[in-house]
Structure formats: C-alpha cells, structure tokens
Amino acid sequence: PPARVGDIGPGQARAEIDQTVQRATVLANPMLSLAKVEQLRQQPEFETLDLGQIVREVALDVSPLIADKVLDFELDVVPAPVHAHRWMLQELSRNLLHNAIRHSPRGAALHVTVAVAHGQALLCVSDRGSGIPPELRQRLFTPFATGDLRSGSGLGLALCREIVQTLGGQISLDDRPGGGLDARVQLRLNS
C-alpha cells in the first residue's frame, strides 16, 4: 500500500524508540535516587566515612569523562570523617562532578577539593564553565530545572540538595571570578 503522511520506516522508528527509552532512563535513574534518599532518611544506616576518600574514588570512576574533554583536572583532598551513608556521599560527589564536567569547555581547568575547617568537611567542585545567572541559582536545586534532557534530567542538583539536607549540611553555587562555578558543600565533621 502507498505510504501515508506520518508513516516512518523501521530504521527511523527504532531510532525514535531508542531516544524515548534513553530519555526515560535519564529521568528514571535520578528519580529512583531521590526515592532512595527518602528511604535512607526514614531508616538511616549512617557510619563514619572519609569524604576525601569517597571523592577520590568517584573521581577515578569519572576519569574517562575527564579525559574525553581533556580537562586540566586537579584533585586535592584530605581525610574528612563525616557521619553519613556511603551511597549518599557517592551520589553527591558523582552528581557534582558530572555537572562540572558537562559544563566545562574542552581543555578547561576542573579543580576538586576536600578540606577541613572549623568542625566542617568542605567539598568544592570548581569548573570554568559559563557559570549561572544569580536569578537561576536557587531554582537549579528544584527538580527538572534544566528542562533539557539532552544534557541531563534536571534532577542532579535537586538530588544533591536532598542528600546534603538529610546529612544536616549546606550546599551553594557561586560564580567564580573570571568565569566558572564553585559548587560548595559543608558537612559536619564526625571526629
């Protein structure tokens, strides 16, 4: 029979189905993570963990992404014992690093530090991306704020905020002089 308007070939149909599945996966994984944060909030299984060591492990996991963008990566961590759940610290670190890598220009500097000061563990992920206009900064902590499924679900920073709040800490986004963004997390030390 003759093709009708709106008919597509099997190859195009398969490609569109693949894109739909990929978009659904991009949304589903962080939504499941948000649900897991809520579950852990209800039934905390916290222990004393070294934030510095966990950040180092996550940085190693994402090193192929760093290498792919030829980023000038610097990792500067010290031992920082915090009372937390391992998965939460891993998800927090992974999301902040993924955001920084995604928004960093090819060949740019990316600096990750874990420091200790005044009874706080301080995690800072500093990129050289385009930064965030002040009016958008707080909105990015709400689910689906990016609205761009090609570059993410819009749930990563919302997940980070939920994790940090569950751990009794603070998270902020600050523009860097000369361009870029500092994502800063403060958690209480468990010494």
Phi, psi and omega in degrees: 000153180293149180291141177261160175299132181099343176289141177230156180286165182299324180296315179292321179299316180297319180297319180292322177296316179300318180295320179296317178296319180296316178298319179296321179293318178302323178281318188293317184300311178293328178294321175296322178295319177299320178296323180292323177301315180297320178298315181291331176295322181286323183230072185295134174238061185277154176212170177279121183231153179269106180303320180301316180293320180293318177298320178299316180296317179294320178300321177295319179299321183266007182302328175298325178292322178295315180294323181298326179265004179052045181283145174276089190265132177231130180240123183227097184234149173236161175301132182216089182289126177228156178267109188200180173256134184307313183301320181298314180294322178295314180296318178301308181297315182298315181295317179295320178292317179301315178301313182297317179296314182301321186263002179275135173294152178305130178082002183282169178277142174223120187237126179239127179231148166233121182230171179230130178201135173053044177075013182238144167268130185242118175252128178227126176247112186248119179244176179242034177285200185276355181077187183225129176301142184307323183291341180264344191304308181288327181298332182293346177274358178264147182303142175067022185295329183286322181066013182236097184288348178288331182249001178155176185272344188081011182249347186301311181287328175297319177296316178301315180298317180298319179296311183298318179296320178299326181272004177074025182251195180226149177225141179214157175240127183226132175295146178263143173301132181088000177107144179112185186219140170254119171263117186242135177234135174240127176232147181290133177292147175243083186266000000 
